Amino acid sequence: MQADHPSRRLFELLGMRKPVVQAPMAGVSTPAMAAAVSATGALGSLGLGAMQAEQAREAIRATRRLCDAPFNVNVFCHAPARRDPAVEKAWLRWLAPRFAEFGASAPAQLREIYASFVDDRRMLDMLLAERPAVVSFHFGLPGAPAIAALQAAGIRLMASVTDVREAELAVRAGVDVLVAQGIEAGGHRGVFDPGEPDQGLGVLALTRLLVRRFALPVIAAGGIMDGAGVAAVQALGAQAAQLGTAFVACPESAADPAYRAALLSEQALHTTLSAAISGRPARGLLNRMARLGQAADRPAIPAYPLAYDSAKALHTAAKARGEAGYGAQWAGQAAALARSLPAAQLVEQLERERLQALADLA
C-alpha cells in the first residue's frame, strides 16, 4: 500500500526525495542551480526554451558534471509567430522615442528569436541522444511522434497547464505529470492558445480541480515561496510544489544584480501581467518595461516572440546607460518573500518550514 501513496509515486517517477521542483525559468536557471537543487533530493530544472540545440546539450552535460541526480529540462511548445508587418512597424515606431532616450535606434525589423520545440528537430534529436530524466513542456504540447519518441527513450514527461481543458489535452497526449500553473506564477503564462480567453485560475483552485479530476500526479506552481506554501498545496492533493521566483535571488541563478536588488526591495510588492515584453502574458515586477504595456497610447503588441526581440534590444540600450528598468524581471505575486540563499540551503529551509507547518496543524 505504501508504494501507491501519490507522493511516493511522483518521487519514483521523477527520482525525487523532497516535494520541491525548481522552476525552469529561461534566462535565470543555470546548471549550477539545477545541480544544487537536485543534489538535495528535490528536482532541479534547466530552461532550454531560449537555447539552440547545441547550447542546450552543453547545459545538460554541465549539469551532469556537477551532479548525478535526475533533473528536468524545459522546452517551449508555442505556435510559430503570425507575422503582421503593419503591427510590427507600428510597434517599433512607438518604441523609437524610448530607444532615443538612451542614444539608440529601434531595430529595423523584428526577428523570431526563439524556435518552438514543435518544429525543432535538432532539439528533439539532442534530447533523444542525451536522455535527461525529465522533459517538461510549456505553452502547449509537441506532436504525438515527439512525445512517443521521448517516452521510448525512457524520459518522463511533464506539462504545464492553466485550466482543465489543457490538462485533458495533456493527459490524452500521454504525459506523466501535470504542472498546475496558477495565475500567481512569475514568468510566462503557460496557456496553450493565447488567442483564447484565459480563466485566470489561481493555484489553489486549479490544483484542486486537477487532483479531483485526473489520476496523474499534480505539481502546484504559482506564488509559492516558502515551506508553508508547499504544505498548503500538498493539503489540496498536490504531490509537490514548483517554485521559480523563490530561486531567482540564489547566487547560482543567472539574474543580474539589478534584478536581484529589485526582487529584494519594496518593488517586489508590485507585480503585473503584461504581454508588452515578449508578446505573451507574463508576470513580472512593475518596472518601466511593464508600465509601457499599460500606456494609453500603446499600439497592438506583435506576436511572441517577436515583441521580445525589441524588448531585449531596448533593455540592452537602457542598461548601457545605467537604467535597468527595461529588463524582463519575472516574479510571482508573493515575490516579496524572496530570500538570498544558496539553492541547496533554500531547499533545506523549505523542507524545515514545510514540516513545521504540518506540525503546527497537527
N, C-alpha and C positions, 0 to 999 in steps of 0.2 A: 504493500500500500504506500509506503514512503516514496517509492520511485515515481508514483503517479501525482505527487504534490506538484501544483503548477510551477512554483519557483524552481523546484528541483528539475523539472522538465526543461525549463528555459536554460538553466545552468548547464545541463547536459548537452543541449543543442549548441550553445554558443561557447562552451568551455569557460564559464564564469564561476566565481565563488561568492561574489558580492553583487547586490542588486543595483548596480550603478553602471550606466553607459555614458561615456564621454561623447558628446555630440560631435559629429564630423564637420565642424564649421569650416568651409573652404576659406583659405586665406589666413586662418588662425590656428588650425590644428597642425601639428608637426610630428615627425617620427619620434622625437624625444618625449612629447606629451603622450602620444598613443602608447609607447612602450612603458612609460612610467605608470600609467593607469592600469594597463593590462598586467603588469608585474604584481600589482596588489591583489589580483583576483577579480577586479572589475573588468569592463570591456572598453579598451581604448579604441579610438577611431581616427582614420585619416580621411580628409575631404579631398577627393580626386576630381571633383567637378570642374575645377578651373585648370586642370593639368592636361598636357598631351600624354600619350601612352608611355613614352619613354621616361618622362618626368615621374609619372605615377609608378612605374616599375622601380625606379630608384628610391622613391619614398617608401615603398613596400619593403624593399631589401634593406634600407637603412633602419627601418623599424625592427626588422628581424635581427639585425646585427646587435640591437640594443636589448632585445627581449625575445624569448622563445615561446611566450604565451600567445593565445589566439587574439586577434584584433579584427576590427571591422574596417572596410573601405567603402566609401560612399560615392555614388555616381549620379549625375543629373540626367533625368529622362524627359526633359521638356520637348515640346514640339518645336521644330525649326521656326525661326522668326519669319513672320509675314512682313515683307518689306512694303513700306508705303513712303515713296520718295517725298511726297508733299509734307507728311507728318515729320519726317526726319529733318528736312530742310528748315521747317518752321521751328523745330526744337533747337537746332544748332544756332539759328538766328537769334532765338530768345536767350540762349546761353552766352552769346557773344559778349555782352557787356560784363558778365561775370568773369570771363576769361581776361578781358581787357583790364579789369581791376588788378590783375596780377601780372600784367605785361605779357600776356599770351594770347594766342588766337584759338578759336574753336576748331576742331577737326573739320576738314573739308567734307568728309562723309563718315558715316558710322560703319563699323565692322562688327560682324558676328563673332565675338571674341571667344566664346565657349562653344565647343562641339557638344551635341547631345549624345549620350550613350546609345540612344535609339539607333543612331546612324554611324556610330564609331566602331567599325570592325577592328581597328587596331587595338582599341582599349579592351574589347571583348577578348581578342586573341591573347593579349597580355595577361588578363585576369585568368584565363584558362591555363596559361603556362605557369603563372606564379601561384595560383591556387590559395589566395588568402582564405582564412577560416570563414569569414562572413563578408557578404556584399550587401549593401543597403541601397535602396532606390529612393530618389526624391523627385518631386514634380510629376510623378506618374510611374509607369512600368515599361520595361522594354518588351519586345515581341516575344511570343512563345518560343521560337527557336533559341533565342539568347538565354531565356530562363531555363530551358531544358538542358542546354549545354553547360551552364553554370552548375546546375544540380547534378548532372552526370559527372562533373569534376569533383563532387563531394563538398561543394560550397553551400553554406547555409545562407538563406535569403531573407532580408527584412525589407519592409516597405513602409514609408511614411504616409499616413492617411489623415485627412482632416474631417471626414464625415463617414457615415455608414455606407453610403453608395461606393465611395472609393475603397473602403475596406472589403466590400463584397467583390469588387474587381480584383483586388489583391489576393483574396482567398481563392477565387476561381483560377487565378494565374498560377497558384501553387507556392506562394511564399511560405516561409516557416514561422515568421513573427511579424506582428503588426506594431508599428510605432504610432501611437495616438498623439498627433501634434495639435495641441490646443492653441487658441488664438493668442495666448500669453507668450508664446515662444519667441525668442530672439532670432533674427535672420529671416530667411525667406519662408513664406507660407508654402507648404508643400502641395497646394491644390493641384489636381491633375489638369484641369482646364480653367485658366484664369478668365476665360470669357463667360463662365457660368457663375451664378450667384454663390458667394461664399457664406455659409451659415454662421461662420464665426464662433464655432463651438469652443467652449473652454475645456481645459484638460480634464477637469473632474467629470463633467457631463459626458465628454467623448469617451473617456476611459471606461466609464460605467456602461455606456451603450455597447461598446465593443466587447467588453467582458461578458455581458449578458447574452450577446447575440452569436459570438463566434467561439470555436473551440481552441483557436490558436492562442499562444501566449501573447500578451499585450505589454508593451513598454510605454509608459506615460512620459510625455515631453511637453514642456511649456511652463515657464515661471517657477520651476523647482530649483531651489538654490541651497537648501540645507537638508540635513537628515530627517528633520520633522516632515518636510515636503515629500521625501522618499517614503516615509512611513504612511503618510496620508494617502498617497496613490496606491500603495500596497493594500491598504484597508479597503479600497474600492475594487480590488481584484487585479491590479497591475502586478506583473511579476518583477518589474524593475522600473527604474526611472532613468530617463536620459536628460543629462544636464549639459548645456552648452555655455551660456553666459557665465556660469559659476567657474569655468576653467579659463576664461579669457585673461584674467589677471595673473594666472600662474606664470612663473618665469620661463616655462617651456613653450608657452604659446608664441605665435608669430605676431601678436598685436604690437603696434608701435607704441612708443611712450605716451603720445598724446591720447590714444585710445584708452590705454590703461588708466591714465590720470583722470580722464573723464568718467570712466566707469567707477572709480573710487571716490568720486566727488558728488556734490549735491545734484549734478547734472543727471546722475543715474536715476533720479526720481521721476524723470520725464522721458518716456519712450513713445514712439508713434509708429503706426504702419504707414509706409509710403512706397509708391511704385516709382517715384521720381529718380531714385538712384540707379536701379537696374532695369526697370520696365516691368517688374513683377512686385506685388506687395511684399514688403519685408519690414520687420520691426527692428528699430534701432534707436539710439539716443537722438533726442530732438536737437540736432545740430544745424548748421547753416544749410547743408545739403537737403536735409529733411524738410526744412522750412521752405525751401524752393518749391517743393511739391504742394505746399499749402497756399502759394501765391495766387492772388485773384486773377492775374493775367496769364497764368500758366497755360501754354497750349497743350494739345494732346501729347502724351508720352509715347515715344517709339517702343516697339516690342522688345521683350527680353531676348537676348542680352545686348541688343543694340544700344539701348539707353546707357547701359553700364560702360560702354566704350567712352562716351562723353563724360560720364561721372568720374571715371578713373583719370581721364586727361585733366579735368578741372581740379581734382584733388592733387594731382602731381604739380600743377601750376601754382595752386594756392600754398601747398606745403613748402615749395621752394621759396616762398615769400614769408614763411613763418605762420601761416594760417592753416590749422589742422581741422577746421570745422566742416570740410567738404568730404571727409573720408566716410567709408561705409563702416560705421561704428555700431555693429549689430548688438542688440541687447534685449533681453526679455523683460517682462513687466516687473519682476522682482529684482532688477539689476542692482538696486541699492544694497542688497545683501551680499554683494561680491566681496571676496577676500583674496588677498595676495599671498597664496601659499603654494609651495611646490605641489605638483599634481598628485604625487603619491601621498603626501601629508593631507591634502584635501580629501582624498578618497577615505583615508583612515578617519579623519574628522567627521565626514559624512556618516560613516558607519557607527561611530560612537553616538552621534546625535540621533540617528535612526533608532538604535537600541534604547537610548534614554527616552525617546518619545514613546516607544512601545511600553517601556516600564512605567512611565507616568500615567498611561491609560489603563494599566493592569489593575 
